[in-house]
Amino acid sequence: MSQPKIDFVITWVDGTDPKWLAEKLRTLQETDFPETQKTDSSDLRFRNDFDFLRFWFRGVEKFAPWVNQIFFVTYGHTPNWLNLAHPKLKIIRHEDFIPQEFLPTFNSHTIENHLHLIPGLSEYFVYFNDDFYLLKTTKPTDFFIKASSRKPAKSQNYSKNSAETYLPRAFFAENILINNPSRDIFPYIQMNNMALINQKYRKSDFYRQHFSKAYHLKYGMFNFRNLLLSPWKEFSLIYDPHCATSYLKSTFQKTWKSSGQVLAETSAHRFRSSQDISHLIFFYTQLLEGNFVPRSPRFSHHTMLSSDERNNQKIVQYIKQQKYHILCINDGQVKDPAKTKTALEQAFAEILPEQSQFEKS
């Protein structure tokens, strides 16, 4: 079996689209939120002040030219500069893969939890948010790599015609769940994910069956975190690197089969809710079933723009120095948006100066 075809999936929303805004407002007015359900329907969630999406496509063309197809998931709108005729680009609208009963949706969890239903999607795909940027040359083996000839425990990703198995690259690290009020609904969602995980998996079984993946030289200091937290009977939280995630489509299919009711309940929420299950449930499932090959945590890095100019300048330097293969740049409240945007744009243009074929000429 040759290196498998690897697809990229990216989700995007134009928070200024009048049609989208009108449907969002209408859905808000029609939705009855239970008092027990904290909900995130704010406009801030859909804001994209800097619009660096073209640099995402330039990064893919330059640093991941081997990608099979790019599935661009959207409400229906597309950037006016995007070359829709590019042979690798597939525009996927919500109605193309999300069951009609859950539409319209403004819940990213609903969208993400149905990615496996995208028509034509490969068994092997990498999921990106639109603020995850490629900064360095990558290889297919950075995301999926051939594992041993022995079938991994509970793996669905095994060819009957071949002894070869390809598994996602990732790293495992335990974490501690903290109810931080400033993070709004996220601690609740993390708690929901972990409650489901602890129902399905025994922590002691993972450490016994996959010791060489629970501890690995590539993990560096994260090994000490795992060592310190391993005595606890259950997982408090599993570390989320907030990076592009390598997924097996079959992981989604199997998880829907075993936990379809709770996933459907999430999908019924038109907006993100404190009662949701996020796509990380699929990531955790792959980890705890040993369906991954260890990768260094330094492959990617998560950052957030803020009012601290020193922090923002550090992000600019990360880009210019191409310090990581993938850099996440979350939006935040900045003092001078125009100045920050210019600095970031210049940094991206320094490493990605040429227009890609994904942009209209």
C-alpha positions as CSV (number, residue, x, y, z in Angstrom):
1,M,0.0,0.0,0.0
2,S,1.5,3.4,-1.0
3,Q,1.2,6.5,1.1
4,P,-2.6,7.1,1.5
5,K,-4.4,10.1,0.0
6,I,-4.7,12.8,2.7
7,D,-7.4,15.5,2.5
8,F,-7.5,18.8,4.4
9,V,-10.8,20.1,5.8
10,I,-11.2,23.7,6.8
11,T,-14.3,25.4,8.1
12,W,-14.9,29.1,7.5
13,V,-17.7,31.6,8.0
14,D,-18.2,35.1,6.7
15,G,-19.7,36.9,9.7
16,T,-20.6,39.9,7.6
17,D,-22.7,38.1,5.0
18,P,-26.2,39.7,5.2
19,K,-28.0,36.5,4.4
20,W,-26.1,34.6,7.0
21,L,-26.7,37.4,9.6
22,A,-30.4,37.5,8.8
23,E,-30.8,33.7,9.3
24,K,-28.8,33.8,12.5
25,L,-31.0,36.5,13.9
26,R,-34.2,34.7,12.8
27,T,-32.9,31.4,14.4
28,L,-32.0,33.2,17.6
29,Q,-35.5,34.6,17.9
30,E,-37.0,31.2,17.2
31,T,-34.8,29.3,19.6
32,D,-35.9,28.6,23.2
33,F,-32.9,28.3,25.4
34,P,-33.4,26.3,28.6
35,E,-32.4,28.1,31.7
36,T,-29.9,25.3,32.4
37,Q,-28.2,25.7,29.1
38,K,-25.4,28.3,28.8
39,T,-25.2,29.3,25.1
40,D,-22.6,31.2,23.0
41,S,-24.4,33.0,20.2
42,S,-22.4,36.3,20.4
43,D,-21.2,38.0,17.2
44,L,-17.7,38.0,18.6
45,R,-17.5,34.2,17.9
46,F,-17.9,34.8,14.2
47,R,-15.7,37.8,14.0
48,N,-12.6,37.7,11.7
49,D,-11.0,41.0,12.0
50,F,-7.8,40.2,10.1
51,D,-8.9,37.9,7.3
52,F,-5.6,36.1,6.6
53,L,-7.3,33.2,4.9
54,R,-5.4,33.7,1.6
55,F,-2.2,33.0,3.6
56,W,-3.7,29.7,4.8
57,F,-4.0,28.7,1.1
58,R,-0.6,30.0,0.3
59,G,0.8,27.9,3.1
60,V,-0.9,24.8,1.9
61,E,0.4,25.3,-1.7
62,K,4.0,25.9,-0.6
63,F,4.3,23.8,2.5
64,A,1.9,20.9,1.8
65,P,1.7,20.5,-2.0
66,W,1.1,16.8,-1.6
67,V,-2.4,17.3,-0.2
68,N,-5.0,15.3,-2.1
69,Q,-8.1,17.6,-1.8
70,I,-9.1,20.6,0.2
71,F,-12.7,20.6,1.5
72,F,-13.7,24.2,2.2
73,V,-16.8,24.0,4.5
74,T,-19.0,27.0,4.5
75,Y,-22.5,28.2,5.1
76,G,-22.6,29.0,1.4
77,H,-20.5,32.1,1.0
78,T,-16.9,32.1,-0.3
79,P,-14.2,34.8,-0.4
80,N,-14.4,36.8,-3.6
81,W,-10.7,36.2,-4.3
82,L,-10.9,32.4,-4.0
83,N,-10.3,30.5,-7.3
84,L,-13.3,28.1,-7.2
85,A,-12.0,26.3,-10.3
86,H,-8.9,25.0,-8.6
87,P,-8.9,21.2,-9.2
88,K,-8.0,20.4,-5.6
89,L,-10.6,22.7,-4.0
90,K,-14.1,21.4,-3.1
91,I,-16.7,23.8,-1.8
92,I,-18.9,22.0,0.8
93,R,-22.0,23.7,2.1
94,H,-23.6,22.7,5.3
95,E,-26.6,21.2,3.5
96,D,-24.2,18.9,1.6
97,F,-23.4,16.8,4.6
98,I,-25.2,17.8,7.8
99,P,-28.7,16.2,8.2
100,Q,-31.5,18.5,7.4
101,E,-33.0,18.2,10.8
102,F,-30.0,20.0,12.3
103,L,-30.0,23.0,9.9
104,P,-29.6,25.8,9.9
105,T,-26.8,25.6,12.4
106,F,-24.5,28.2,14.0
107,N,-22.9,25.6,16.2
108,S,-19.4,24.7,15.2
109,H,-19.7,21.5,17.1
110,T,-22.5,20.4,14.9
111,I,-20.5,21.1,11.8
112,E,-17.3,19.4,13.1
113,N,-19.1,16.3,14.5
114,H,-20.5,15.6,11.0
115,L,-17.3,16.0,9.0
116,H,-17.2,12.2,8.2
117,L,-20.3,12.7,6.1
118,I,-18.6,15.1,3.6
119,P,-19.0,13.4,0.2
120,G,-15.8,12.1,-1.2
121,L,-13.7,12.7,2.0
122,S,-10.8,10.3,2.4
123,E,-10.4,8.0,5.3
124,Y,-7.4,10.1,6.2
125,F,-8.0,13.8,6.7
126,V,-6.6,16.7,8.6
127,Y,-9.0,19.2,10.2
128,F,-8.1,22.9,10.3
129,N,-9.7,25.9,11.8
130,D,-9.2,29.0,9.7
131,D,-6.7,30.4,12.1
132,F,-4.3,27.4,11.9
133,Y,-1.4,28.5,9.5
134,L,1.2,26.3,7.9
135,L,4.6,28.0,8.3
136,K,7.1,25.2,7.3
137,T,7.4,22.5,4.8
138,T,5.5,19.4,5.8
139,K,5.4,15.8,4.7
140,P,2.5,13.4,4.6
141,T,4.2,11.5,7.4
142,D,3.9,14.5,9.7
143,F,0.2,13.8,9.8
144,F,-0.1,10.0,9.0
145,I,2.5,7.4,9.1
146,K,2.7,3.6,8.5
147,A,2.5,1.8,11.8
148,S,3.6,-1.7,12.6
149,S,2.2,-4.7,10.7
150,R,0.3,-5.7,13.8
151,K,-3.3,-4.5,13.8
152,P,-3.7,-1.8,16.6
153,A,-6.2,-2.4,19.3
154,K,-9.8,-1.7,18.2
155,S,-8.6,0.0,15.0
156,Q,-11.0,0.3,12.2
157,N,-8.3,1.5,9.9
158,Y,-6.9,-1.9,8.6
159,S,-6.8,-3.2,5.1
160,K,-7.7,-6.8,4.7
161,N,-5.6,-6.8,1.5
162,S,-2.5,-5.5,3.3
163,A,-0.6,-5.8,6.5
164,E,0.1,-2.0,6.4
165,T,-1.7,0.3,8.7
166,Y,-1.5,4.1,8.6
167,L,-2.2,6.0,11.8
168,P,-2.6,9.7,12.7
169,R,0.3,11.6,14.3
170,A,-0.4,13.1,17.7
171,F,0.9,13.3,21.2
172,F,-0.8,12.3,24.4
173,A,-0.7,14.4,27.6
174,E,-3.0,14.5,30.6
175,N,-4.3,17.8,31.8
176,I,-6.4,19.2,34.7
177,L,-9.9,20.5,34.2
178,I,-10.3,23.9,35.7
179,N,-13.6,25.8,35.8
180,N,-12.4,29.2,34.7
181,P,-15.4,31.6,34.5
182,S,-13.5,33.7,32.0
183,R,-13.7,30.8,29.5
184,D,-17.5,30.9,29.5
185,I,-18.9,27.5,28.2
186,F,-15.6,25.7,27.5
187,P,-15.1,24.1,30.9
188,Y,-18.6,22.6,30.6
189,I,-17.9,21.2,27.2
190,Q,-14.6,19.7,28.4
191,M,-16.4,18.2,31.3
192,N,-19.0,16.7,28.9
193,N,-16.3,15.2,26.7
194,M,-14.4,13.7,29.6
195,A,-17.5,12.3,31.3
196,L,-18.2,10.3,28.1
197,I,-14.6,9.3,27.8
198,N,-14.4,8.0,31.3
199,Q,-17.6,6.0,30.8
200,K,-16.0,4.3,27.7
201,Y,-12.4,3.8,28.7
202,R,-10.5,2.8,31.8
203,K,-7.4,4.9,32.4
204,S,-5.4,2.0,33.8
205,D,-6.1,0.0,30.6
206,F,-4.7,2.8,28.5
207,Y,-1.4,3.1,30.4
208,R,-1.0,-0.7,30.5
209,Q,-1.8,-1.4,26.8
210,H,-0.2,1.7,25.3
211,F,2.7,2.6,27.7
212,S,5.0,3.4,24.9
213,K,2.5,6.0,23.6
214,A,1.7,7.4,27.0
215,Y,5.3,8.1,27.6
216,H,7.7,9.0,24.7
217,L,11.0,10.8,24.3
218,K,9.3,13.2,21.8
219,Y,6.9,14.5,24.5
220,G,9.7,16.1,26.6
221,M,8.3,17.7,29.8
222,F,4.8,16.4,29.1
223,N,6.1,13.0,30.3
224,F,6.3,14.5,33.8
225,R,2.8,15.7,33.6
226,N,1.6,12.2,32.7
227,L,3.6,10.7,35.4
228,L,2.2,13.0,38.1
229,L,-1.4,12.6,36.9
230,S,-1.3,8.8,36.2
231,P,-2.2,7.7,39.7
232,W,-5.6,9.3,39.5
233,K,-8.3,6.7,38.7
234,E,-10.0,8.7,36.0
235,F,-8.9,11.2,33.4
236,S,-9.5,14.8,34.5
237,L,-8.8,16.2,31.1
238,I,-6.7,15.3,28.0
239,Y,-4.5,18.0,26.7
240,D,-5.7,19.7,23.5
241,P,-2.9,21.2,21.5
242,H,-5.4,23.3,19.5
243,C,-3.7,22.4,16.3
244,A,-4.7,20.9,13.0
245,T,-5.9,17.4,13.9
246,S,-5.2,14.2,11.9
247,Y,-8.4,12.1,11.8
248,L,-9.5,8.7,10.6
249,K,-13.0,9.0,9.1
250,S,-13.7,5.6,10.6
251,T,-13.2,7.0,14.1
252,F,-16.1,9.3,13.5
253,Q,-18.3,6.5,12.1
254,K,-17.5,4.2,15.1
255,T,-18.1,6.9,17.7
256,W,-21.4,7.9,16.2
257,K,-22.4,4.3,16.3
258,S,-21.6,4.0,20.0
259,S,-22.5,7.5,21.2
260,G,-24.9,8.7,18.6
261,Q,-27.6,9.9,21.0
262,V,-25.4,12.4,22.8
263,L,-23.9,13.6,19.5
264,A,-27.3,14.1,18.1
265,E,-28.3,16.1,21.1
266,T,-25.4,18.4,20.5
267,S,-26.4,18.7,16.8
268,A,-29.9,19.8,17.9
269,H,-28.4,22.9,19.5
270,R,-28.5,25.7,16.9
271,F,-25.7,27.5,18.8
272,R,-22.8,26.3,20.9
273,S,-24.1,25.2,24.3
274,S,-22.7,24.2,27.7
275,Q,-24.3,20.8,27.1
276,D,-22.4,20.1,23.9
277,I,-19.9,17.4,23.0
278,S,-17.1,18.7,20.8
279,H,-15.0,17.1,18.0
280,L,-12.3,16.4,20.5
281,I,-14.3,13.3,21.5
282,F,-13.0,11.8,18.3
283,F,-9.4,12.9,19.0
284,Y,-9.5,11.4,22.5
285,T,-11.0,8.2,21.1
286,Q,-8.1,7.8,18.7
287,L,-5.6,8.5,21.5
288,L,-7.1,6.1,24.1
289,E,-7.4,3.3,21.6
290,G,-3.8,3.7,20.7
291,N,-4.6,4.7,17.1
292,F,-1.8,7.2,16.8
293,V,1.9,7.5,16.4
294,P,3.7,9.9,18.7
295,R,4.8,13.3,17.4
296,S,6.6,16.1,19.1
297,P,4.4,18.8,20.8
298,R,6.6,21.4,19.2
299,F,5.2,20.6,15.8
300,S,2.6,23.2,16.4
301,H,1.9,26.1,18.8
302,H,-1.2,27.9,20.0
303,T,-1.2,31.7,20.5
304,M,-3.8,34.4,21.1
305,L,-3.6,38.1,20.2
306,S,-4.1,40.4,23.2
307,S,-3.7,43.9,24.4
308,D,-0.1,43.1,25.3
309,E,2.0,44.4,22.4
310,R,4.9,42.2,23.5
311,N,2.8,39.1,23.1
312,N,1.7,40.2,19.6
313,Q,5.2,41.0,18.6
314,K,6.2,37.5,19.7
315,I,3.6,36.1,17.4
316,V,5.0,38.2,14.5
317,Q,8.4,36.7,15.2
318,Y,7.1,33.2,15.3
319,I,5.8,33.7,11.7
320,K,9.0,35.4,10.4
321,Q,11.2,32.8,12.0
322,Q,8.9,29.9,10.9
323,K,9.4,28.5,14.4
324,Y,6.6,25.9,14.1
325,H,5.2,23.9,11.3
326,I,1.7,25.1,12.3
327,L,0.8,28.2,14.3
328,C,-2.7,28.9,15.7
329,I,-3.4,32.6,16.0
330,N,-6.7,33.1,18.0
331,D,-8.4,36.5,17.8
332,G,-8.3,38.6,20.9
333,Q,-8.8,42.2,22.1
334,V,-5.9,44.3,20.8
335,K,-5.2,47.9,21.4
336,D,-4.5,48.9,17.8
337,P,-6.2,46.5,15.4
338,A,-4.9,48.2,12.3
339,K,-1.3,48.2,13.5
340,T,-1.5,44.6,14.6
341,K,-3.1,43.5,11.3
342,T,-0.3,45.3,9.3
343,A,2.4,43.7,11.4
344,L,1.0,40.2,11.0
345,E,0.3,40.7,7.3
346,Q,3.8,41.8,6.6
347,A,5.2,38.8,8.5
348,F,3.0,36.4,6.5
349,A,4.0,38.2,3.2
350,E,7.6,37.8,4.1
351,I,7.4,34.0,4.1
352,L,4.5,33.7,1.6
353,P,5.0,36.5,-0.9
354,E,3.7,34.9,-4.0
355,Q,0.0,34.6,-4.9
356,S,-1.2,31.0,-4.8
357,Q,-3.2,29.2,-7.5
358,F,-6.0,29.2,-5.1
359,E,-6.3,33.0,-5.6
360,K,-7.9,34.5,-8.6
361,S,-5.3,36.2,-10.9
